[in-house]
Amino acid sequence: MAESFEVLTPLVTPFDADGNLDVAGLESLIRHVVAAGVDGIVPCGTTGEFETLSPQEYRTVVRTAAKTAPDDCRVIVGTAATDVATVHERMAFAAEQGADSTLVVPSYYGGQASGAGNEAFFDAVLADAPLPVYLYNIPGAVGQELSVETVAELAQSDAVAGLKDSSGDLPYVTGVMNQTPKDFSVYQGHDGLFVPSLVLGGDGGVSALSHLLFDDLERAGTAVASGDVEQARAVQRDILSPVSEACAEFGFAPTVKALLADRGIIDHATVRPPRASLSPDAVESVTDWLE
C-alpha cells in the first residue's frame, strides 16, 4: 500500500474560439492547477491533443509550461512521435527549456510491432536521453500494449524512471509492479483506478480529473496512505469513478475543457478535430456529477 503519492495533471491545451493556441489561457490554467496543489504537470500528452499541434505550437506549449511552472512543480513533457528522430528532437527541446523528464509512448503507428520491435524502438529512444523517461502504456490510443515483459526489460535502463499506465487493466499494473525494481515509479492514468492502484503500492496518478477534483484525489490518496481504505474507496466510488466514466463517454479532452470553461477557468472549450466539443446537454450531464 502506498505510504506517499503524487498527483500530476495531464494538461489540456487551451484554444481560442477559432481553434488557435491560447498561450495566456495555458499560463492561467497552469497557475490554477499549481494553486490547487498538484505535484507536477504533463503538457503535450493525450489530453493535451498533442497530435493536433504544429511543431511551432508544440514548442510554444513546452516553453510556456516550463516557464510558468514553479520550481517545486515537476514538468514531464510528452514527447510522443512515430519516429525516433522526432522523439529525440522533442526530448532535447524539453531539456533545453528546463523540463524534469519526458513521457514516451510506443510508436503509435506500430500496431503490428512485436515485443522485440518495441524494445528496439525504446532502446533507440533511450540512447543518450537527456532527461529521465517515463514509459506510457495507452493501448486504446496507440493500438498496441507495451507488454509487462517489455516494461520489465526497459526498466533495467538507468534512463527509465517509471511508467504511466492508461490501459484500465489493474492486473497489468500488478504485473508491472511485481517485475520492476522498487524505485521504478508506476502512475495510474485511469482515474477510475486511482485508489486501487495506490492500494497495490502505486506512486500516484496522472489524472485528467485533477484539473477540477484535486482535493478529492488528495483526500483519497491521503486516506490510503493513512490506512483508511474505506474512506478512500468511498471517494473513488462516489466521485472519481462516476466522473471518470462520464468523461470517458464524451472524451476526456472535450469534457475537461467544457467543465473548465463552465467554471471560467479557461475561456473556451474548443477542441480540434477529430475530437468534437460537447453538446449543452452533455455538459449539463457531466456537470451534475460535480455538484
C-alpha positions in Angstrom: 0.0 0.0 0.0 1.3 3.4 -0.9 2.7 5.5 2.0 3.0 8.5 -0.2 1.7 9.6 -3.6 1.8 12.2 -6.2 -1.0 13.8 -8.3 0.1 15.1 -11.7 -2.1 17.0 -14.2 -2.0 16.0 -17.9 -2.8 19.5 -19.1 -5.4 20.2 -21.7 -4.2 22.7 -24.3 -6.5 25.8 -24.4 -7.5 27.1 -27.8 -9.5 30.2 -28.6 -12.9 30.2 -30.3 -11.2 29.9 -33.7 -9.0 27.0 -32.6 -5.8 29.0 -32.3 -3.4 28.2 -29.4 -4.3 30.3 -26.4 -1.0 30.9 -24.6 -2.4 33.2 -22.0 -5.1 30.6 -21.2 -2.4 28.0 -20.8 -0.5 30.1 -18.4 -3.6 30.8 -16.4 -4.5 27.1 -16.4 -1.1 26.1 -15.1 -1.4 28.7 -12.3 -4.8 27.2 -11.5 -3.6 23.6 -11.1 -0.5 24.7 -9.2 -2.5 26.7 -6.8 -4.7 23.7 -6.2 -1.6 21.7 -5.1 -0.7 19.3 -7.9 2.8 17.9 -7.8 3.5 18.2 -11.4 2.1 18.9 -14.9 2.3 16.9 -18.1 2.0 19.1 -21.2 1.6 17.7 -24.7 0.1 14.4 -23.7 -3.1 12.7 -25.0 -5.4 15.0 -23.0 -3.4 17.9 -24.4 -4.2 16.9 -28.0 -0.5 16.8 -28.8 -1.1 15.2 -32.2 -3.0 18.2 -33.4 -0.3 20.7 -32.6 2.1 22.1 -35.2 5.8 21.9 -34.5 5.8 25.5 -33.6 2.8 25.2 -31.3 4.3 22.1 -29.7 7.4 24.1 -28.8 5.3 27.1 -27.6 3.4 24.8 -25.2 6.5 23.2 -23.8 8.2 26.5 -23.4 5.2 28.0 -21.7 4.8 25.1 -19.3 8.4 25.1 -18.3 8.5 28.9 -17.8 5.2 29.1 -15.9 5.5 26.1 -13.5 7.3 26.9 -10.2 10.5 25.1 -9.2 8.6 22.7 -6.9 6.2 21.6 -9.7 7.6 18.9 -11.9 7.3 19.2 -15.6 7.0 15.9 -17.5 6.8 16.6 -21.2 5.0 14.4 -23.7 7.5 13.6 -26.5 5.5 11.1 -28.5 6.2 10.6 -32.2 6.1 7.8 -34.7 9.9 8.1 -35.4 12.9 8.0 -33.1 14.5 11.2 -34.6 11.4 13.3 -33.7 11.3 11.9 -30.2 14.9 12.8 -29.8 14.3 16.3 -31.1 11.4 16.8 -28.7 13.3 15.4 -25.7 16.3 17.7 -26.5 13.9 20.7 -26.7 12.2 19.8 -23.4 15.6 19.6 -21.7 16.7 23.0 -23.1 13.5 24.5 -21.6 14.2 23.1 -18.2 11.7 20.2 -18.1 12.3 17.5 -15.5 11.5 14.4 -17.6 9.7 13.1 -20.6 6.8 10.7 -21.4 7.1 8.4 -24.4 4.6 6.0 -26.0 5.4 3.2 -28.4 5.3 4.3 -32.0 1.6 4.9 -32.4 1.6 3.6 -36.0 3.2 0.4 -34.9 0.2 -1.8 -34.2 1.9 -4.9 -35.6 5.1 -4.3 -33.7 6.5 -7.3 -31.7 7.8 -7.1 -28.2 11.3 -7.1 -29.7 10.3 -4.3 -32.0 9.0 -2.2 -29.1 12.2 -2.8 -27.2 14.2 -1.8 -30.3 12.2 1.4 -30.6 12.7 2.3 -26.9 16.4 1.3 -26.9 16.9 3.8 -29.7 14.9 6.5 -27.9 16.7 5.9 -24.6 20.2 6.2 -26.2 21.7 9.4 -24.9 18.3 10.5 -23.5 18.9 14.0 -22.0 16.2 13.5 -19.3 14.6 10.7 -17.4 12.0 8.9 -19.4 8.6 7.6 -18.3 7.1 4.9 -20.4 3.5 5.4 -21.4 1.1 2.5 -21.9 -2.1 3.6 -23.6 -3.2 0.8 -25.9 -6.6 2.3 -26.6 -4.9 5.3 -28.4 -1.7 3.7 -29.7 -3.2 0.4 -31.0 -0.8 -1.9 -29.1 0.1 -2.7 -25.5 3.5 -2.2 -24.0 3.8 -5.6 -22.5 4.7 -6.3 -18.9 7.8 -8.2 -20.2 8.9 -5.2 -22.3 8.4 -2.8 -19.4 10.4 -5.1 -17.1 13.2 -5.2 -19.6 13.3 -1.5 -20.3 13.1 -0.8 -16.5 16.7 -2.1 -16.2 17.9 1.1 -18.0 19.1 3.9 -15.8 17.3 6.3 -18.2 13.9 4.9 -17.4 12.2 6.4 -14.3 8.8 4.7 -14.4 5.5 4.1 -16.2 2.2 5.8 -16.8 -0.5 3.2 -17.4 -3.8 4.2 -19.0 -4.9 0.8 -20.1 -7.5 0.5 -17.3 -6.2 -3.0 -16.7 -5.4 -3.5 -13.0 -3.7 -6.9 -13.3 -1.4 -5.3 -15.8 -0.4 -2.7 -13.2 0.2 -5.5 -10.7 2.3 -7.4 -13.1 4.5 -4.3 -13.8 4.9 -3.7 -10.1 5.9 -7.4 -9.5 8.6 -7.4 -12.2 10.2 -4.0 -11.9 12.6 -2.5 -9.3 11.2 -0.9 -6.2 12.4 2.5 -7.3 10.5 2.2 -10.6 7.5 4.6 -10.3 4.1 3.5 -11.5 1.5 6.1 -12.1 -2.1 5.4 -12.8 -3.5 7.3 -15.9 -7.1 5.9 -15.5 -8.9 7.9 -12.9 -11.3 5.1 -12.2 -8.4 3.1 -10.8 -6.7 5.8 -8.8 -7.4 4.3 -5.4 -7.0 0.6 -6.3 -3.6 1.4 -7.8 -2.5 3.2 -4.6 -3.7 0.3 -2.5 -1.5 -2.0 -4.6 1.5 0.2 -4.0 1.4 2.6 -6.9 3.1 6.0 -6.8 0.1 8.2 -7.7 -1.9 9.3 -10.7 -1.5 11.3 -13.9 -5.1 12.5 -13.5 -7.2 14.4 -16.0 -9.7 14.9 -13.2 -7.0 16.8 -11.2 -7.9 19.9 -13.3 -11.0 20.1 -11.3 -11.0 17.5 -8.5 -7.6 17.7 -7.0 -9.0 18.0 -3.4 -10.9 14.7 -3.8 -7.8 13.0 -5.3 -5.7 14.3 -2.4 -8.3 13.2 0.1 -8.5 9.7 -1.4 -4.7 9.4 -1.5 -4.2 10.6 2.0 -6.8 8.1 3.2 -4.9 5.2 1.6 -1.6 6.4 3.0 -3.0 6.6 6.5 -4.6 3.1 6.2 -8.2 4.4 5.9 -9.1 2.3 2.8 -12.8 2.6 3.4 -12.7 6.4 3.1 -10.6 6.1 0.0 -13.0 3.6 -1.5 -15.9 6.0 -0.8 -14.2 8.9 -2.6 -13.4 6.6 -5.5 -16.9 5.1 -5.7 -18.9 8.3 -5.2 -16.8 10.8 -7.0 -13.8 9.7 -9.0 -15.3 6.7 -10.8 -18.6 8.3 -11.9 -16.9 11.5 -13.2 -14.3 9.4 -14.9 -16.9 7.3 -16.6 -18.7 10.4 -17.8 -15.5 11.8 -19.2 -14.7 8.6 -21.0 -18.2 8.6 -22.6 -17.6 12.0 -24.2 -13.8 12.1 -24.4 -11.5 13.4 -21.7 -10.1 16.5 -23.5 -13.6 17.8 -24.6 -15.2 17.1 -21.3 -12.5 18.6 -19.1 -12.3 21.6 -21.3 -16.1 22.0 -21.2 -16.0 21.8 -17.4 -13.1 24.2 -17.1 -14.9 26.7 -19.4 -18.1 26.3 -17.5 -16.3 27.4 -14.3 -14.4 30.3 -16.1 -11.0 28.7 -15.7 -10.4 28.8 -19.4 -12.2 31.0 -21.9 -13.3 28.4 -24.5 -13.9 24.7 -24.6 -12.6 24.4 -28.2 -11.1 21.2 -29.3 -9.5 20.3 -32.6 -10.7 17.5 -35.0 -11.0 14.7 -34.8 -12.3 15.5 -31.3 -15.7 17.1 -31.0 -17.0 19.6 -28.5 -19.7 18.6 -26.0 -23.3 19.5 -26.7 -25.0 21.7 -24.0 -27.0 18.6 -22.8 -23.7 16.6 -22.4 -22.1 19.5 -20.5 -25.1 19.6 -18.1 -25.0 15.8 -17.7 -21.3 15.8 -16.7 -21.7 18.9 -14.5 -24.4 17.2 -12.5 -21.7 14.8 -11.2 -19.7 17.6 -9.8 -22.5 19.4 -7.9 
